[in-house]
Amino acid sequence: AFSFTGAYEVDRTVYAVLHDDIATIGSEASDAIFVDGTNPGAGTMALDGGATFSTDAAVDVTLSDMSADITEVIMTVVSGNYTGCTWVPFDPLNPTVSYTFAAPVDQNWNTLYLKARDCSGRESGEVNDAIVMDLTAPVINTMAINGGAARTNNKNVSITYTWTETWPSQIMLSEDPGFAGASWQSHGSPVAFVLSDDQPEVKTVYMKMMDAAGNIGPVINDDIELDITGPVITSIVVKDASDGEEDCTDNWTVDVTVSYTDGDVKWLGVSTTSGSGYTWTDVSAMTSPVTVSYTIAGGTCDAINTIYAVLWDDLSNVGP
């Protein structure tokens, strides 16, 4: 037996020689051993490099500022209870091991506890770190363009939406179902969106959400018709209100009949002045052709009086 004196936590070398019965001394031999006299320190523990979120039950566990003689670590999700847990090899020069939470609590903080053991079997105190397990993608439950309106005459629309997600982060909007050229933007309802062009047609807007952990949810969409063109009159006929004569009248009150193909006409305007002075009649309950009575004011007797008509739809688009 041999007893060391002096410092602990260092490599100590032992030298030995032999001599025989006539005092002849042989060659010197030596060996080194690490003298471990104190419990190791586990240092600081970080899950996935100190990340807040994980989208996987498996995480990396990294120690820093730990004792250099640590050879094993043991981990548990219950502080102080390592029953059934297994010591795993640990290399201070590559201080990361993996751990998989067997029953992670989704959308919540999960804490992992760890102890270290050195080469002589001494154990460290317990250290821990926590991470949010976010294993579920966000869901946009409802989406409505302009409050669910069927039509609009403005490319600038407002989109409202509801969602299910504890940590919503960003959304993406596009008229392309593949979101080509689209960028992530801050989450928040309502959100403004500009339709792609002035082409009067039904526009479909697609939307998806990403949470703070990076999970991307399924795509949802809504439609709205962009209508920026006023209704077009296909024919106009002016007749005497009393006898139905089309070419001549002795009555300042005439019947004006207009035909059109648009199904969203709201108002019919009639005037003797192009572009102004219209007398408006609500024709939304009527179907083409529509006839309204009109009194020519300030007309010229024994002369041709021109009657102008224009249609206005329910979105306030005025036709030619």
Secondary structure, 3 states (H helix, E strand, C coil): CCCCCCCCCEEEEEEECCECCCCCECCCEEEEEEECCCCCCCCEEEEHHHCCEECCCEEEEEEECCCCCEEEEEEECCCCCCCCCCCEECECCECEEEEECCCCCCCEEEEEEEEEEECCCCECCCEEEEEEECCCCCEEEEEEEHHHCCEECCCEEEEEEEEECCCEEEEEEECCCCCCCCCCEECCCCEEEECCCCCCEEEEEEEEEEECCCCECCCEEEEEEECCCCCCEEEEEEEECCCCCCCCCCCCEEEEEEEECCCCEEEEEEECECCECCEEEECCCCCCCEEEEEECCCCCCCCCCCCEEEEEECCCCECC
